[in-house]
Amino acid sequence: SSGINAEWPLRPGKNDIENELRGIVLIKDVANRKEKLNKILNNTMSLQEFLNDSMSFLSPFDLGRSQESLSKIHSDITRIQAEILPRKKFAFGKKKNVTEPKPTPPPSSENLKPKREIKTYTADHIIENKAHETVSLSKSDTYKKDVMLRNLDHCNINIHCPMGTLHCTNLRGCTVHLGPISGSLFLEECLDSEFHVTCQQARIHTTHRTRFYLHVTSKAIIEDCSELQFSKRDQFYEAYELDRIDAGLSDVNNWSEVDDFNWLSSEPSPNFVIV
């Protein structure tokens, strides 16, 4: 026995999300559609967090099956988003004055404090309140645990082993090299930084002038961000491949699949580039 089977606890929330996705096509108002999509995504993230909390009780089979179910939901959200949100139509005639979505403005370098209240997260291991330091963590510190990086200024962070989840809040001018994350990477309020990361899903909020070298088996989602760059991960440590397999992550890499929740136009988002 695996102790706990996540598939059954996940099923009610999974079924609710799938039903909401089927019903969203009936919503006529575009703003209401976007609001509903955001609600569905938040519910999906809650389901992911529940799964992350259950990881230590799951067999590799149950964990893989549950992550596959969540990946399918994310794919369905992306597909339905493309189907129901309006796209610009080409037409001959006089050009009309249309208000286009505008890029998210980056913060000034002088104002480095978060502009909104940051949600408090729990974690098994926290690195916080450091400046101009190099920090390297061992397997005993972070193996399949929930890790948090918080309030770091121009630091080099090396975590060369599998993790369960990673939260990064208020990093400035940092370089972060990470082992595989079996669940989600969640960033907020980061600036002028660089991340080398492998994960199941990446959620990036209120982050600016930052580059990601990415291996993601689902996709990256950004919101309220600007001047981001995404490249395929190309730097690895010696035991990386064994750790990726240990974390339950496939070699599928959707590094160039990025959804910007602030950009509904069919034109490319100005808030990130694929390099």
C-alpha positions as CSV (number, residue, x, y, z in Angstrom):
1,S,0.0,0.0,0.0
2,S,1.2,3.5,-0.7
3,G,-0.4,4.9,2.4
4,I,-2.6,7.5,0.7
5,N,-3.9,7.5,-2.9
6,A,-4.0,11.1,-4.1
7,E,-6.2,10.2,-7.1
8,W,-9.4,10.0,-5.0
9,P,-8.8,13.2,-3.0
10,L,-8.0,15.0,-6.2
11,R,-11.0,13.7,-8.1
12,P,-13.7,16.1,-6.7
13,G,-11.6,19.2,-7.4
14,K,-10.5,17.8,-10.8
15,N,-14.1,17.0,-11.8
16,D,-15.3,20.5,-10.7
17,I,-12.5,22.2,-12.8
18,E,-13.4,20.1,-15.9
19,N,-17.1,20.9,-15.5
20,E,-16.2,24.7,-15.3
21,L,-14.1,24.4,-18.4
22,R,-16.9,22.8,-20.3
23,G,-19.3,25.6,-19.2
24,I,-17.1,28.5,-19.9
25,V,-17.9,28.5,-23.7
26,L,-21.5,29.5,-22.7
27,I,-20.3,32.8,-21.2
28,K,-20.8,35.6,-23.7
29,D,-19.0,38.5,-22.0
30,V,-15.2,38.5,-22.6
31,A,-14.4,40.1,-19.2
32,N,-16.4,37.4,-17.5
33,R,-14.7,34.7,-19.5
34,K,-11.3,36.0,-18.4
35,E,-12.4,36.2,-14.7
36,K,-13.7,32.6,-14.9
37,L,-10.4,31.4,-16.4
38,N,-8.4,33.0,-13.6
39,K,-10.7,31.4,-11.1
40,I,-10.2,28.0,-12.7
41,L,-6.4,28.5,-12.8
42,N,-6.4,29.4,-9.1
43,N,-8.5,26.3,-8.3
44,T,-5.9,24.3,-10.3
45,M,-3.1,25.7,-8.3
46,S,-4.9,24.8,-5.1
47,L,-5.1,21.3,-6.3
48,Q,-1.4,21.3,-7.2
49,E,-0.6,22.6,-3.6
50,F,-2.7,19.8,-2.2
51,L,-0.8,17.3,-4.2
52,N,2.6,18.8,-3.2
53,D,1.6,18.5,0.5
54,S,0.7,14.8,-0.1
55,M,4.0,13.9,-1.9
56,S,5.7,12.2,1.0
57,F,2.7,9.7,1.3
58,L,2.5,8.8,-2.4
59,S,4.0,6.0,-4.4
60,P,5.9,7.1,-7.6
61,F,3.0,5.6,-9.6
62,D,0.3,7.6,-7.8
63,L,2.4,10.8,-7.9
64,G,3.0,10.4,-11.6
65,R,-0.7,9.7,-12.3
66,S,-1.8,12.8,-10.3
67,Q,0.7,15.1,-12.0
68,E,-0.4,13.8,-15.4
69,S,-4.0,14.7,-14.5
70,L,-3.0,18.2,-13.6
71,S,-0.9,18.6,-16.7
72,K,-3.9,17.7,-18.8
73,I,-6.0,20.3,-17.0
74,H,-3.4,23.0,-17.8
75,S,-3.4,21.9,-21.4
76,D,-7.2,22.1,-21.5
77,I,-7.0,25.6,-20.0
78,T,-4.6,26.7,-22.7
79,R,-6.6,25.2,-25.5
80,I,-9.9,26.8,-24.3
81,Q,-8.2,30.1,-23.7
82,A,-7.1,30.1,-27.3
83,E,-10.6,29.1,-28.5
84,I,-12.8,31.6,-26.5
85,L,-10.7,34.7,-26.1
86,P,-11.0,37.2,-28.9
87,R,-8.4,37.5,-31.6
88,K,-7.8,40.5,-33.8
89,K,-9.5,40.2,-37.2
90,F,-7.9,41.5,-40.4
91,A,-10.1,43.8,-42.4
92,F,-9.6,46.4,-45.2
93,G,-10.6,50.0,-44.6
94,K,-9.7,52.9,-42.5
95,K,-7.7,52.1,-39.4
96,K,-9.7,52.6,-36.3
97,N,-8.4,54.0,-33.0
98,V,-8.2,50.8,-31.0
99,T,-6.8,50.7,-27.5
100,E,-4.3,47.8,-27.5
101,P,-3.2,46.1,-24.3
102,K,0.0,47.7,-23.0
103,P,3.1,46.0,-21.6
104,T,3.4,45.7,-17.9
105,P,5.6,48.6,-16.8
106,P,8.7,47.5,-14.9
107,P,9.4,48.9,-11.4
108,S,12.0,51.6,-10.9
109,S,15.3,50.2,-9.6
110,E,15.1,52.6,-6.6
111,N,11.9,51.1,-5.4
112,L,12.9,47.6,-4.4
113,K,10.3,46.9,-1.7
114,P,7.2,44.8,-2.7
115,K,4.3,47.0,-3.6
116,R,1.7,44.6,-2.3
117,E,1.3,42.3,0.7
118,I,3.1,39.0,0.1
119,K,1.2,35.9,1.1
120,T,2.9,34.0,3.9
121,Y,4.0,30.5,2.8
122,T,5.2,27.6,5.0
123,A,8.3,25.7,3.9
124,D,10.6,23.0,5.2
125,H,13.7,25.0,4.5
126,I,14.0,28.8,4.2
127,I,16.9,30.9,3.0
128,E,16.2,34.6,3.7
129,N,17.6,38.0,4.5
130,K,21.0,37.7,2.9
131,A,23.1,40.0,0.7
132,H,26.2,39.4,-1.5
133,E,26.6,35.8,-0.3
134,T,27.0,32.4,-2.0
135,V,24.7,29.7,-0.5
136,S,25.0,26.0,-1.4
137,L,22.5,23.5,0.1
138,S,23.1,19.8,0.5
139,K,20.7,16.9,-0.2
140,S,19.9,16.6,3.5
141,D,18.7,20.2,3.6
142,T,16.2,20.1,0.6
143,Y,15.6,16.5,-0.7
144,K,12.0,16.5,-1.9
145,K,11.1,19.3,0.6
146,D,9.3,22.6,0.2
147,V,12.0,25.3,-0.1
148,M,11.7,29.1,0.1
149,L,14.1,31.8,-1.0
150,R,13.1,35.2,0.4
151,N,14.6,38.7,0.6
152,L,17.9,38.0,-1.1
153,D,20.1,40.7,-2.6
154,H,22.8,39.8,-5.2
155,C,23.3,36.3,-3.9
156,N,24.4,33.1,-5.7
157,I,22.2,30.1,-4.7
158,N,23.1,26.5,-5.6
159,I,20.6,23.7,-4.7
160,H,21.8,20.6,-6.5
161,C,19.2,18.0,-5.5
162,P,15.4,17.3,-6.0
163,M,12.9,19.5,-4.3
164,G,9.1,19.2,-3.8
165,T,8.3,22.9,-4.4
166,L,10.1,26.2,-4.5
167,H,8.8,29.7,-3.6
168,C,11.0,32.7,-4.4
169,T,9.9,36.1,-3.0
170,N,11.8,39.4,-3.4
171,L,15.0,38.4,-5.0
172,R,17.2,41.2,-6.4
173,G,20.2,40.6,-8.7
174,C,20.5,36.9,-7.8
175,T,21.7,33.9,-9.8
176,V,20.0,30.7,-8.8
177,H,21.0,27.1,-10.0
178,L,18.4,24.5,-9.0
179,G,17.9,20.8,-9.0
180,P,14.6,19.3,-10.4
181,I,11.4,20.4,-8.7
182,S,8.8,17.7,-8.7
183,G,6.0,20.2,-8.2
184,S,5.7,23.9,-8.9
185,L,8.1,26.8,-9.0
186,F,6.4,30.0,-7.7
187,L,8.1,33.4,-8.1
188,E,6.9,36.9,-7.1
189,E,8.5,40.3,-6.7
190,C,11.9,39.3,-8.3
191,L,14.1,41.7,-10.3
192,D,17.3,41.5,-12.4
193,S,17.9,37.9,-11.6
194,E,18.7,34.6,-13.4
195,F,17.2,31.2,-12.8
196,H,18.4,27.8,-14.0
197,V,15.4,25.6,-13.2
198,T,13.7,22.3,-14.0
199,C,10.1,21.9,-12.7
200,Q,6.7,20.5,-13.4
201,Q,5.1,24.0,-13.7
202,A,6.3,27.6,-13.3
203,R,4.1,30.4,-12.0
204,I,5.8,33.8,-12.2
205,H,4.2,37.0,-10.8
206,T,5.3,40.6,-10.5
207,T,8.8,39.8,-11.8
208,H,10.9,42.0,-14.1
209,R,14.1,42.1,-16.1
210,T,14.8,38.4,-15.3
211,R,16.1,35.5,-17.4
212,F,15.0,31.9,-17.1
213,Y,16.9,28.9,-18.4
214,L,14.1,26.5,-18.2
215,H,13.1,22.8,-18.4
216,V,9.3,22.6,-17.7
217,T,7.1,19.6,-18.3
218,S,3.9,21.6,-18.2
219,K,4.5,25.3,-19.1
220,A,5.4,28.7,-17.7
221,I,2.6,31.2,-16.7
222,I,3.4,34.8,-16.1
223,E,1.2,37.6,-14.7
224,D,2.1,41.3,-14.0
225,C,5.6,40.8,-15.4
226,S,7.8,42.6,-17.9
227,E,11.2,42.2,-19.7
228,L,11.5,38.4,-19.1
229,Q,13.6,36.1,-21.2
230,F,13.1,32.4,-21.6
231,S,15.8,30.0,-22.9
232,K,16.2,26.2,-22.9
233,R,18.1,25.0,-19.8
234,D,21.7,24.3,-20.8
235,Q,23.7,24.1,-17.6
236,F,23.6,20.9,-15.5
237,Y,25.4,19.5,-12.6
238,E,26.9,16.0,-12.5
239,A,24.0,14.0,-11.0
240,Y,21.3,16.1,-12.7
241,E,19.8,13.4,-14.9
242,L,19.5,10.9,-12.0
243,D,17.8,13.7,-9.9
244,R,15.4,14.5,-12.7
245,I,14.2,10.9,-12.9
246,D,14.1,10.7,-9.1
247,A,11.8,13.8,-9.1
248,G,9.4,12.1,-11.5
249,L,9.9,14.6,-14.3
250,S,10.0,13.5,-17.9
251,D,12.5,14.7,-20.5
252,V,9.7,16.6,-22.3
253,N,10.6,20.3,-22.2
254,N,8.1,23.0,-23.0
255,W,10.5,25.8,-22.2
256,S,9.2,28.1,-25.1
257,E,5.5,27.6,-24.1
258,V,4.7,30.7,-22.1
259,D,1.2,32.1,-21.2
260,D,0.9,35.8,-20.3
261,F,-2.3,36.3,-18.4
262,N,-2.1,40.1,-18.9
263,W,-2.0,39.8,-22.7
264,L,-5.1,38.7,-24.6
265,S,-4.1,39.9,-28.1
266,S,-3.2,37.4,-30.8
267,E,0.0,39.5,-31.2
268,P,3.1,38.3,-29.2
269,S,3.2,39.6,-25.7
270,P,5.7,42.4,-25.2
271,N,6.3,41.3,-21.6
272,F,8.7,38.4,-22.5
273,V,10.9,37.1,-25.3
274,I,12.0,33.6,-26.3
275,V,15.8,33.5,-26.7
